[in-house]
Amino acid sequence: MKWGIALLLAVLLLTGCTSSNTFTKINKGESFLATVNIKDTSLTFIDENYHAFATWDISEPFTGALLLADKDTILIYGKEMEKVQAYSLSAGKLINSWEVGKGIVNMQLLHDGKSIVAVNQSNHSIYFFNDEGEEQDIVKVGKSPLTVLQGVEENRLYVINFGDTKCSVINLETKKVDFEFPIHSSSTGSLLREEKDEIWIGGHGDGDQVEENLYIYSASTGELKSKLKAPTMPIKFLENDDGIFVLSHGTSSLYKLNDQYEEVKSKVVGVNPFEMANFKEDVVVAGYDSDEVYVMDTETVDVKKTIKVGEGPFQFMLRE
Amino acid sequence: MRANWKSLSIKLWLTIITAIILSVLFAYSLSQYYYKNLYVEKLKTDLVNEASLLGADYSGGEITDDFKQKVEWFNSKNDSEVFVVNNPRELSACLPFEINYDTLISEEERQMLLEGKAVEKEGYEKRFEKNIVAAIIPLIDDDRLEGIIYTYIPVDSITVLLKEFAAKWIAAVLLFLIVAIFFTTKWLKKLISPIKEIETAAHRVSEGNYDIQVQVRSHDEIGKLAQAFNDMANSIHLEEERKKEFLENVAHELRTPLSYVKGYTQAILDGVVKNDEEERKYLQLISREALRLQRLVGDLMDLSKLDSDSFVLHRTPIAFAQFIEDVLVKYESIIKEKQLDLQLQLDPDPIIYGDEGRMEQILHNIFDNSIQYTESGGSINITLIQHKEDCELMVTDTGNGIPEADLPYVMNRFYRVNKARSRFDGGSGLGLSIVKKLVELQNGKIEIESKVKRGTKVRVVLPTIKEEWNS
């Protein structure tokens, strides 16, 4: 009898210890919108009804998260992290970690659903991994690459170098830089419209100069086609059936443009917003300094709902 | 002041001056610290207030040129630098992107400002390339940090102010130091001079000049030292006198019996003696004087022993009444011979703790004196009374008595009441002083009362011991 009690206590103790490292489990079928909060290094999960239903408080200096093709594994990365960590949403715990070294600032899943692109700022390179975390290729690009965009038609990867004044275009077949074209400095945020041969690139500006414009380059040649005024500091673009949305964090403005690139609506939204995404029928915006997510009506660009999230929402991660 | 580094005055002077300098330095650094801190704190508060007042004019929305101009106008009329910043890049709005740009405010400061708090800064600011004290207040519209009002004062101006302050301080301190050194030196001289006087006086005493006296000017330790020195000099002086007198007395006392011995011996040798009877008379005189010499030398040795620490008493419990009676047995014949009336009232209780031999010496001396100085037909009364913790022996006679003037000195060495008749009294003049010493050594005391022609009363009080000793 005594042995039984001791065993029971031991089991309780052990499970107690292990459970401290697990997070709220996220059911496999459930759609969600998650924010990566970099000030308090947490993930806030929001359901389809815009209720925050789970918070993962991860004690790692991570700045981004990527959902893999299995719709259950997420990768957590950050410039100061030695490893990329893989968590299972349904299990709510760490399942794997990839030894990639410091410097990862961005990760993207390519359209094949298997290849993963990691942007490494410490050696100014693009790393290609398979979904097991095995390194496939490394391609050297310009200084401090940040944003990557996959061009499906041409099977290309556009790499926008934040600390450089060029965009590197990688051939995904050969894993070689096809060509580079000059762009403005401190550029970030992009939108690829292959059917129009356009790549839209935003930015913060240079020195104390605040960027007022977004730039439209030719996706095939890199030639600057046009500039659009979008004050100030446009850093995120989005296109859906209702139009093109431009988010400028300097003035916390959201602009809605029509096909002719004319501004149809504009709205001040959030406080210092960096991130915007399509979720269901809506456009959602994250206010970095207000720690809130704003659900916008795509037609009127009005805020339909505000959701409080963790501190410093910097990136969205969606599962639909 | 003599430049003798070992002298007390120099040491005291150095100590006091060092203490003054140290306290001045300490006070200076403390004042600098507080001045700077209080001043800087006040400055920060003022800057925050100033910026807040300007910020109160901001009514939300984008920061207008009009508002900026107003602040610029204020800046032109004001000591501190004031400006408005609404460039998001300066306000660290792009910080997660690690832009290669030194922003005006840091991420932490931005966070504070976003919370509506004012930021206070102190230190080197790279942007202005100088040390500053600054205050930043946020201009917030609907949680958005639209801009800030930045106001600062270069700390260099404070340093200049502190330097000015320091110059005045140093001048005041120098003046203070000069005054302090002047008064300290004067005061120390005054303080030390009695010590020097004592030193000189001590030298003179060591040279044998005992009647010197130091002037006592104060009632402090030095005054007391001077007084003690004077007392000491007096004591030495007195002791010297006594020693001299004592030696004179000893020489005198020895000379008389010696001259007798010498004279009679010479007479016998010279054949001046006529017959055997006369020769026998001379020899008796020689023997008597030799006995006197022997007693004198014995008494002197006793006194010398009593004065030294080596004197040892062999104390035992003594039934005092019985002891007195035993001693008196030896006097029976002489009392009878002199037809004296001896009255005894002895309480049998007192038991004293004393040296039997020495007690006998004391009693002999007292009884000898009583019997010797009481005329035939007189009476001697001996009483012993037990008190609570001591007993009292009183020997009263109806003798000649002692003149009042001599009474205080009868127990002094070689003191004689009747100087002329001394030689044939048989005493050495040391008896009573030995008695006094012996009584005191046994924790008792002795007093003599006397009236001329009426008689003398000797009181000896000695501590008794408890009954247990009996059993």
Boltz contact constraints between the chains, C-beta under 6 A:
constraints:
  - contact:
      token1: [A, 186]
      token2: [B, 99]
      max_distance: 6.0
  - contact:
      token1: [A, 204]
      token2: [B, 94]
      max_distance: 6.0
  - contact:
      token1: [A, 204]
      token2: [B, 99]
      max_distance: 6.0
  - contact:
      token1: [A, 208]
      token2: [B, 89]
      max_distance: 6.0
  - contact:
      token1: [A, 210]
      token2: [B, 87]
      max_distance: 6.0
  - contact:
      token1: [A, 210]
      token2: [B, 89]
      max_distance: 6.0
  - contact:
      token1: [A, 250]
      token2: [B, 88]
      max_distance: 6.0
  - contact:
      token1: [A, 252]
      token2: [B, 144]
      max_distance: 6.0
  - contact:
      token1: [A, 271]
      token2: [B, 143]
      max_distance: 6.0
  - contact:
      token1: [A, 271]
      token2: [B, 144]
      max_distance: 6.0
  - contact:
      token1: [A, 272]
      token2: [B, 93]
      max_distance: 6.0
  - contact:
      token1: [A, 289]
      token2: [B, 114]
      max_distance: 6.0
  - contact:
      token1: [A, 290]
      token2: [B, 143]
      max_distance: 6.0
  - contact:
      token1: [A, 314]
      token2: [B, 96]
      max_distance: 6.0
